[in-house]
Amino acid sequence: MKKAVRVKLILYISLFICLIIFPFSLFKGWIFIAYPSLLIGFTIPFILLLEHDIEKFLKGIFLILYGIFWGAVIPEVFSEYMNGYFAQQFEIFKNLALFSCTGAGGSIIASHSETESKNKKIEKVVIDKTEKIEELICSIDKLRKITYRIHAIYGVIIILVILIIVSNSML
């Protein structure tokens, strides 16, 4: 089965779960089915929308609209069928959906705008810094030699201190 067909099939199944099973479970009062169907109905299309290969700006707009749909439309339509405890839990889910979708969409749009502005400013200029790199290598070698000398001096000092301490303790 081709990837596009699998993606469509998964999307249709998740939409069926979201638009048929979730409302049916709410009408019947089956909260134990409403939670998973709500999560599946939100999460799978969200992931597919993130992974879909479209222009960044459109993807960001679609994600923001998807978040608004889950944060405003779904709660309004099903609010009368939610009991007290499920309504509180759904408020948390609504905020999660709204913030994750709008945050992801806004980030994608911001990334798109930064990419566009960077692409306009890039000039193709090659600067040869070979001389600077060679100078840097020479200075690193000098610093390495100095560091070895300092370590040798510290080693001698530590050995002398130990010998002094040992000789004083023997007296």
N, C-alpha and C positions, 0 to 999 in steps of 0.2 A: 504494500500500500504506500502510495506517495506521501511525502511529508505534508503537502498542502491538504490532501484529503483527510489525513489523520488530524491535522489541526482543526479543520472544519468540523469533523466528527466530534472531537473533544469539546469544541465550542458549543455545538448544538446540544450535546448531552448536558453540559453545565448550564446552558440557558434553560433547558427543560427542567433540570433540578431546581433552578432558581425561580422560574416563572410558573411552574406547575406544582412541584412537590412542596416547596416552601409555603406558598399560600394555602395549599390543601392541608398541610400539617398544622398551620395556624388556625384554620377554620375548625379543625377537629380537636384542637387543643393538645396536639402531640408535640410538646416542646422538645422531647428527646430526638425527634426527627427534624424539627425546625432549625436547631443549631447547626448540625452538620450540613444540611442543605443550604443554609444561609452562607456558611463559610465556603463551601464548594462553589456555590453560585457566584460568589464575589471573587474568590482567589484565582480560579482557573482563567476567567476572562482577563483579569488584571495581569497575570503573568503572560498570557498570550499577547495582550496589548503591548506590554513592555518588550517582548521578544519580536514583535512584528516589525518587518523591515519597511518602514515608511520614513518620510522626511521628519527630522527631529522636531521641528516646530509643530507640525500636525500631530505627531505623537504626544507632545506635551499638552496641546489643546484637548485631544481626545481623552487623555488621562484626567485632566481637570474636569471635563464634562462627566466622565465616568464617576469621579468622586462626588460631584454635585448630585448625580442621579442617585447614588447610594446614600448620600447624606441628607437629601431633601425630598426626593420623589418617593422612594421606597418607604421611609417612615410615615410620610403623609398618607399613602395609600393603605398601609396595613396597621395604622395606629389603633384603630378601634378593635382589632382582633388580638391585640397583645394584652396579656394580663400583667399585673404589677411587677412581678419578679422578672419576667421576660422583657418587659418594657425597659427596665433598668439596665439589663444586660445588652439589650439592643441599642441603647443610647451609647454605651461603650463601643459597641461594634460600629455604629454609625460614625462616631468620631474617629475611630481607627481607619475606616474606609475613606472618610473625607480627607483626613490629614495625610494619609499615605498616598492617595491618588493626587491630591493637589501639590503635595511636596515633591513627588516624583515628576509630575508634569512641569512644575515650575523649574525644577533643576534641569530638566531636559531642555526647556526653552532657554534658560540662562546659558547652558552649555552651547546651545546652537548659536546664540548671539555672540558669545565670546569667540567661538570658532570662526564665525563670519567676519568679525572685526580683525582677528589675527590674520586671516587669509588675505585681507585687503592690504595689510601693512608689511607683509613679507616681501623682501627684496632678495634677489638671488645674487649675493656678493660673497665671494670666497676670500677669506682672510687667512693668510699663511702665518701661523704662530710657531713654526718649527724652532726658530732661534730662542723664543721664550721658553719652550719646553726643554731645550737643551740646557739653558741657564738654570731652570728649575731642577733638573736632574743633578747638575753639579752642586747646587746649594744643598740638596738633600743628602748627597754623599758627604759633604763637609759636615753637615749637622750629625749624620750618623757617626762619623769619626769622633766628633766632640762628645757625643753621647757615650760612646765606648770608653773614652778617657775618663769621663765623669764616673761611670760605673766602676772602673778600675780603682779610681781614687777612693770612692765610697767603700769598696771591698777592702782596701788596705786599711782605711780608718776603722772599719768594723773589726778587722782582725787585731789591730793594735789595741782597741778598747777591750776586746775579749781577753787578750794577753795581760793587760794591765789589771783587769778585774780578777783574773785567775791568780796572778802573781801576788796581789794584795790579799786575797783570801787565803793564800798559803802561808803568809807571814803571820 
